[in-house]
Amino acid sequence: MSGTATSKDSAAFCADLVRTHDFVRYASTLFLPAIQRRALLSIYAFNVEISRVREHVTQPLPGEMRLQWWTDMLEGAGHGGVEGNPVAAELLHTISEFHLPVAPLSRLIEEHQFDLYNDPMPSMAALEGYVTDTAAALFSLGARIAAPPSAAIDHLARHAGLAQGMAQVIATLPLDAARRQLFLPLQLLQQHGSGMEQVFSGKQTPNVRAAIDQLIGEARKHLGTAFELLAHVPSQVRPIFLPLALIRRELTRMSRADADPFVLHTTSRLRILWTLWRASRTREFGG
């Protein structure tokens, strides 16, 4: 009895964590069956824990130690107390129940080591690698919960993740610039005659805007490809990709001439839910 209660508590903890810190992914799970939803929330809660390590430390070393704990947990190198960590407990349950590969989860941790330091993202190739092992990996793992893995689904997940990850770089630019962290590729800035300090000043210039517009263009290409591929995967897996509907809306907003990338934009939870609900009823997403 206590084991069942603990399990329910862990599931509720994960749901609350994702609802608080990653509402888009949380809301997208509302359109899935309960068993799939619980599994997805464990993966998304794990992602919240890993992606927010930077916010909990003032120096890289404690962050590295936190990430190493998760790496060891996935590899089965016991620390004790895993049962006392609701996210770890839920994630291990999901891995076991859905036979998920551990390697993508470990790579996600490795990529987020970049977050702990103030080194700039050097190039588009580096950003694509980072996003493939983070945002795209989450789509791919989520899809495995809804349907057997396939090359078609992995192809879709990669383009969906690239679109989402690039849009996220632009969306969080004001926050990252304030702490002198650069995810906007330095190579891209330099191609347009700009650099880190212009971004860190927090003021839009024509050169910085040109670099951002190029990244928006890349994101829109990946988004277009993702929507084309969405039609060729099993209908039961399409709701996993509902966040694409919000990415499409956000990229349209970011493209407007009056959109200042250094002013933080917040979409209301009601708007997020409305956008996802409408998308869920379309043929694109199997509605």
N, C-alpha and C positions, 0 to 999 in steps of 0.2 A: 504494500500500500504506500509506504513512504517512498519507494522507488518511483512509483507512478506519479506521486505528487511532486517529487523532485524533477522528474522529466517534464511535467507540465509547467513547473516554475521556470525551468531553463528555456523552454519554448517561449513562454511569455516574456522572459527577460530579453531574448533575442528580438522578438517582435517590437518591444518597446525601444530597444536600442536603435533598430533600423528606422522605426517611425520617427524618432527624435533627430537622427543625424543623416538620414538618406531617404527622405520622404518619397522621392520619385520611385526608387526601387521598392520601397514598402508598398506604395499604392499599386504598383504594377502586379504585386502578388495577390491582390484582392480579387483578381479575375481568374484565379486558378483554384483547382480542387484543394481541399484542406491538407491532404498529405503532401502534395507538391508544394503548397504554400509554406508549410512548416520547414521543409527541407531547404527551400530557397532562402527563407529568412535566416537559417543557420549560416549559409554561405555569405549572405549579405552582411550579417552581423560580424562574421569573421573579417570581412573586408573593412567594415567600419573600425574594428579594433586595430587593424594593421595600418590603414590609411590615416588614422588620427594619432599615431604614436608621436609624430613631430609636435603635436599640440601639448603633449604631456611631459615633454623633456626640454631642458634648456641647453643640454650638451649632447653631441652625437652618441657618446659611449652608453649612457643609460638607454637610449633608443635602440642601439644595436643589441643590448642585452634583452630588451623586451622582444625584439624580433627573433632573436635566437631562441627564446623560450618557445615561441610558436613553431619555429623550425624543428626543434627537438621534439615537441609534442607530436607533430605530424610524422616524424621518423620513429616514434615509439620510444624515444629515449626518456624514460620516466623521470618526471620531476616530483611526482607525488602531487596531490592536490588538483589534478586535472578535473576530478569529479567536482571540485569546489569552484571550478570556472565554468559557468553556465554556457558560454559561447563554445568553449572547447568541447564540453560534453555533447552539446547539440551537433557540432560539426562532425565529431567522430561517429555519432549515431547516423548522420546523413551519409558519410563516406561508406560506412558499412552497409546501410540499407540499399543504397543506390549504386554500389560498387564504383564509386568515383575514383579517378586517378589522383594520387597525392601530388605528383610532379607539378601540375599547373598551380596548385596552392602554394607549393614551396617557391616556385618562380615568382609568384605574386609578392611574396614576402621579400625576396631578393631585390626585386625592382623598387620596392618602397624604401630600401636603404638609401636610395638617391634623395629621398625627401629630407633626410636627417642633416644634410649638408647644404651649403649655399653655392655649390658649383652650378653654373648655368647648364641648361639642357643644350648640348652643343650643336645638334643638327636635326633636320627632319627625320633622318634615318634613326637617330637615337630616340626621338619622340615616338616614332612608329613602333620601335621595339618595346619601349616602356608601356605604351598603350595596349599593344598586342598581349602583353603578359599581365595586364591589369584589367582594364575595361572589357576587352575582347574575351579574356579568360573567364570572366564572370558570366558573360552571355553563353559561352560554350559549356561551362559547368551547369548552368541553369537549364540549358537545353537537354542535357543528359538526364535530367530528372523527369522531363516530359516525354522523351522519345529516345530510342536507341541512337547512339552516335553515328554520324555519317560524314563523308567529305563535304556534302552539300551544306549541312548544318554548320560545320566548322568554317566553311568559306563565308557563309552568311555572318557568323559570329565575329569573324575577323573584321569585316567591313563595318558591321554595326558598332563594334567596339572602337574602331578608329574614328568613326564619326562622333561617337559619344565622348571619347577621350579628348579629341581636338576641341570640341565645343566646350568641354569642361575647363580646358586650359584658358580659353577666352573668358569664360564665366567667372573664374576665380582670379583673374588677373589683378584686380584691385587688392585683394587679400595677400596674394603672393608678392606683389610689388611692395606692399607696406612692410613686409619682413625681408625684403631684398632677396627674394627667391624667384628664379626665372625658369619657367617651364616653356615659355615661348622660345622656339629654337634661336639661339644666338646667331647661327649661320643665316637664318631667314632675316633677322634684323639687320645684319651687316650687308646683306644683298640689297637692302633698301636704304642703305646709308644711315642706319641707326645703331644703337647699342644698348647695353644694360642700363646705363645711368639715365638714359632718356625714359626708359620704362619705369625705373625706380623713382623718378621724379613725380610720377603719377599724373602727368599731364599729356594729353593727346597731341601728337605732332603728325604732320603729313607722312613722315617716313615710318613712324611706328604704326600708323593707321594702314599704310600700304602692306606692311608685314602681316598685320592682323587680318586684313582682307584676303591675303593669299592663303592664310591658314583656314579661314572660313570657306574659301573656295575648295580647298582640299577636303575639308569635312563634308561639304555638300556633295562632292563627287562620291565619297565613300557611302554617304547616306543614300544617294540615288542607286548605287550598285546594291546596297542592302535591301532596298525596297524591291528591286528587280528579282533578287534571289529569294526573297520572302515567299513569293508565289510558288516556289519549287520545293518547299520543305513541307513535311506533314502538318496538317491543320492543328494538331494538338500541341505543336511546339511554337506556333506563332505568337501566342500570348506572352511568352517569355520576352519577346522583342517589342512589347508595347512601348517601352521608353523611347523608341524611335519616333513615335508621334510627337513627343515633347521636344526631341532634338530638332525635328523639322521646324517646329514652331519657333524655337529659340534661335536657330540659325537665320531664319527669316528676320527676326527682330534685330539680331546682331548686325545684319547686312545693311540696315537702314543708315542713311547718312547722318541722322541725328542721334544715333546710338553711341554714347560715350563709353568706350570699353573700360574706363577707369572709374566709372560709377557703378557700384554693386547693384545688380538687379535681382529682385526677389519675386518669384512667382508664387501666388497664394496657393495654399493647399487645395482650396476649392477649385481653382483653375486647373491645377494638376489633375485632380480627380475627374473633372468634367472632360478634359482633353483625353484622358485615358479611357474613360467610359465611352465616349463617342467613337474613339478608334477601335475599341473592342467589338463594336457592333458593325464594323465595316468588313468587306470581303477581304481586304488586305491582311487582317489579323484573324481571319477565320470565323468572323461573326456571321 
